[in-house]
């Protein structure tokens, strides 16, 4: 569901301002204005407009690698998974050519963690990690996916997911692998349950040593009674 049409007219000014910069040959300022427009469109709930503006940015400045990742995020939110995967692959490939593969995989892992209901994204990440000879990291993603699926109580889908995993890593027995630490938290804005699988439980605090009870000071000795003087005799 898209946002308020009146707000749409206001936000269109970012697009128009970018167009004016482009006409005078100032592509850098045009792209910056369009990127501001993307942020505002997303905040206003106009995801389709944001997607269109991202595509416009990439047509005019294809070197803006981070826009491919942003576009993939928007595609997932709109349910366009095939397009999201295509943009993720483009992002990863460009980052690889730039010698920033570690940063690319870090961003993709965060992306997958924010899409726990999207097994295609997690499978894509695991496949890319396996192809990059990062087998342990790939298996970590497969284990996350398997236990995310089981945590939702869908045993049938979990078994189907295992079959897909076998295509990526036939030697990995994910069902026998140790389960990641799973901590479910309810997202306030929806009914989806997101799983924190990386967070290790905090070590228990060492019990502080019991302080000895304070020793009571001895009560001061009573003063000796004063001698009673005899009463004066009457004259």
C-alpha positions as CSV (number, residue, x, y, z in Angstrom):
1,X,0.0,0.0,0.0
2,X,1.5,3.3,-1.1
3,X,1.5,6.6,0.9
4,X,-0.4,9.9,0.8
5,X,-0.8,11.3,-2.7
6,X,-0.3,14.9,-1.4
7,X,3.0,13.8,0.0
8,X,3.9,12.2,-3.3
9,X,3.6,15.6,-5.0
10,X,5.9,17.2,-2.5
11,X,8.5,14.4,-2.7
12,X,8.5,14.6,-6.5
13,X,10.4,17.8,-6.1
14,X,13.5,15.8,-5.4
15,X,13.1,14.0,-8.7
16,X,12.6,17.3,-10.5
17,X,15.5,19.0,-8.9
18,X,17.7,16.1,-9.8
19,X,16.5,16.3,-13.4
20,X,17.5,20.0,-13.5
21,X,21.0,19.2,-12.3
22,X,21.3,16.5,-14.9
23,X,20.3,18.9,-17.7
24,X,23.1,21.3,-16.8
25,X,25.6,18.4,-16.7
26,X,26.0,18.2,-13.0
27,X,25.4,14.4,-12.6
28,X,26.9,14.2,-9.1
29,X,24.4,16.7,-7.7
30,X,21.6,15.1,-9.6
31,X,22.4,11.7,-8.1
32,X,22.7,13.1,-4.6
33,X,19.3,14.7,-5.0
34,X,17.8,11.5,-6.3
35,X,19.2,9.5,-3.4
36,X,17.7,12.0,-1.0
37,X,14.4,11.4,-2.8
38,X,14.8,7.6,-2.4
39,X,15.1,8.1,1.4
40,X,12.1,10.4,1.6
41,X,10.0,8.1,-0.6
42,X,10.8,5.1,1.6
43,X,10.0,7.1,4.7
44,X,6.7,8.2,3.2
45,X,5.7,4.6,2.2
46,X,6.2,5.1,-1.6
47,X,8.3,2.0,-2.3
48,X,7.4,1.8,-6.0
49,X,8.6,5.4,-6.5
50,X,11.8,4.6,-4.5
51,X,12.5,1.6,-6.8
52,X,12.0,3.7,-9.9
53,X,14.3,6.4,-8.6
54,X,17.0,3.8,-7.7
55,X,16.8,2.5,-11.3
56,X,17.1,6.1,-12.5
57,X,20.3,6.6,-10.4
58,X,21.9,3.4,-11.8
59,X,21.1,4.4,-15.4
60,X,23.0,7.6,-14.9
61,X,25.6,6.6,-12.4
62,X,26.1,2.8,-12.5
63,X,29.2,3.1,-10.3
64,X,26.9,3.8,-7.2
65,X,27.4,0.3,-6.0
66,X,25.5,0.7,-2.8
67,X,22.3,1.6,-4.7
68,X,22.2,-2.1,-5.9
69,X,21.9,-3.2,-2.3
70,X,19.3,-0.6,-1.5
71,X,17.3,-1.6,-4.5
72,X,17.5,-5.3,-3.5
73,X,16.1,-4.3,-0.1
74,X,13.2,-2.5,-1.7
75,X,12.5,-5.4,-4.0
76,X,12.3,-7.8,-1.1
77,X,9.8,-5.5,0.7
78,X,7.7,-5.5,-2.4
79,X,7.9,-9.3,-2.8
80,X,10.0,-9.2,-6.0
81,X,12.5,-11.9,-4.9
82,X,14.0,-12.7,-8.4
83,X,14.8,-9.0,-9.0
84,X,16.2,-8.7,-5.4
85,X,18.5,-11.7,-6.1
86,X,19.7,-10.1,-9.3
87,X,20.6,-6.9,-7.6
88,X,22.3,-8.7,-4.8
89,X,24.5,-10.6,-7.2
90,X,25.3,-7.4,-9.1
91,X,26.3,-5.7,-5.8
92,X,28.5,-8.6,-4.7
93,X,30.2,-8.8,-8.1
94,X,31.0,-5.1,-8.2
95,X,32.3,-5.2,-4.6
96,X,34.4,-8.2,-5.5
97,X,36.0,-6.3,-8.5
98,X,36.7,-3.4,-6.1
99,X,38.5,-5.7,-3.8
100,X,35.9,-5.3,-1.0
101,X,34.5,-8.8,-0.9
102,X,34.7,-9.0,2.9
103,X,32.6,-5.8,3.2
104,X,30.2,-7.2,0.6
105,X,29.6,-10.5,2.5
106,X,29.2,-8.6,5.7
107,X,26.4,-6.5,4.1
108,X,24.8,-9.5,2.6
109,X,24.7,-11.3,5.9
110,X,23.1,-8.4,7.6
111,X,20.6,-8.3,4.7
112,X,19.8,-12.0,5.1
113,X,19.3,-11.6,8.9
114,X,16.7,-8.9,8.2
115,X,14.9,-11.2,5.9
116,X,14.4,-14.3,8.0
117,X,11.2,-15.4,6.1
118,X,13.1,-15.3,2.7
119,X,14.9,-18.6,2.3
120,X,16.0,-17.7,-1.2
121,X,18.1,-14.8,0.1
122,X,19.8,-17.0,2.6
123,X,20.4,-19.8,0.1
124,X,21.9,-17.2,-2.4
125,X,24.3,-16.0,0.3
126,X,25.3,-19.5,1.2
127,X,25.9,-20.4,-2.4
128,X,28.1,-17.3,-2.9
129,X,30.1,-18.1,0.2
130,X,30.6,-21.6,-1.0
131,X,31.8,-20.4,-4.4
132,X,34.2,-18.1,-2.6
133,X,35.7,-21.1,-0.7
134,X,34.2,-19.8,2.6
135,X,32.8,-23.2,3.5
136,X,32.4,-22.6,7.2
137,X,30.6,-19.3,6.6
138,X,28.3,-21.0,4.0
139,X,27.4,-23.8,6.5
140,X,26.7,-21.2,9.1
141,X,24.1,-19.6,6.8
142,X,22.6,-23.0,6.0
143,X,22.3,-23.8,9.7
144,X,20.6,-20.5,10.3
145,X,18.1,-21.1,7.5
146,X,17.4,-24.7,8.7
147,X,16.7,-23.6,12.3
148,X,14.8,-20.5,11.3
149,X,12.5,-22.8,9.3
150,X,12.1,-25.3,12.2
151,X,11.5,-22.5,14.7
152,X,8.4,-21.6,12.8
153,X,7.1,-25.1,13.3
154,X,7.1,-26.1,9.6
155,X,8.7,-29.5,9.6
156,X,7.7,-30.2,6.0
157,X,9.2,-27.0,4.7
158,X,12.3,-27.6,6.8
159,X,12.8,-31.0,5.0
160,X,12.3,-29.3,1.7
161,X,14.9,-26.7,2.6
162,X,17.4,-29.4,3.4
163,X,17.0,-30.7,-0.1
164,X,17.9,-27.3,-1.5
165,X,20.9,-27.1,0.9
166,X,22.2,-30.4,-0.5
167,X,22.6,-28.8,-3.9
168,X,24.9,-26.2,-2.4
169,X,26.8,-28.5,0.0
170,X,26.1,-32.2,-0.4
171,X,28.5,-33.2,2.3
172,X,27.0,-31.0,5.0
173,X,24.5,-32.7,7.4
174,X,22.7,-29.6,8.7
175,X,20.2,-31.6,10.7
176,X,23.0,-33.1,12.8
177,X,24.9,-29.9,13.2
178,X,24.8,-28.0,16.5
179,X,21.8,-25.6,16.5
180,X,22.7,-22.0,16.7
181,X,21.6,-20.0,19.7
182,X,18.1,-18.9,18.8
183,X,16.5,-15.9,20.5
184,X,13.1,-14.9,19.1
185,X,11.9,-11.3,19.3
186,X,8.6,-9.9,18.2
187,X,8.8,-7.1,15.7
188,X,6.5,-4.3,16.8
189,X,5.4,-3.3,13.4
190,X,4.3,-6.7,12.2
191,X,3.5,-10.2,13.1
192,X,6.8,-11.6,11.9
193,X,9.1,-13.2,14.4
194,X,12.7,-12.4,13.8
195,X,15.4,-14.7,15.1
196,X,18.7,-13.5,16.6
197,X,20.9,-16.5,15.9
198,X,24.4,-14.9,16.3
199,X,23.9,-13.4,19.7
200,X,25.7,-15.6,22.3
201,X,24.2,-15.6,25.7
202,X,25.9,-13.3,28.1
203,X,28.2,-15.0,30.6
204,X,26.7,-15.3,34.0
205,X,27.9,-12.8,36.5
206,X,30.1,-14.1,39.2
207,X,28.3,-14.2,42.4
208,X,29.8,-11.4,44.6
209,X,31.3,-12.7,47.8
210,X,29.1,-12.4,50.7
211,X,30.2,-9.6,53.0
212,X,30.8,-10.7,56.6
213,X,28.2,-9.3,59.0
214,X,29.6,-6.3,60.9
215,X,30.9,-7.3,64.3
216,X,28.8,-5.6,67.0
217,X,30.9,-3.4,69.3
218,X,30.8,-4.4,72.9
219,X,28.5,-2.2,75.0
220,X,30.4,0.2,77.3
221,X,30.7,-1.0,80.9
222,X,28.2,0.5,83.2
223,X,29.5,3.3,85.3
224,X,29.8,2.5,89.1
225,X,26.9,3.7,91.2
226,X,27.6,6.9,93.2
227,X,27.5,6.3,97.0
228,X,24.4,7.6,98.6
229,X,25.1,10.3,101.0
230,X,23.2,10.0,104.4
231,X,20.5,12.5,104.9
232,X,21.4,15.4,107.3
233,X,20.1,14.9,110.8
234,X,17.6,17.4,112.1
235,X,19.0,19.8,114.6
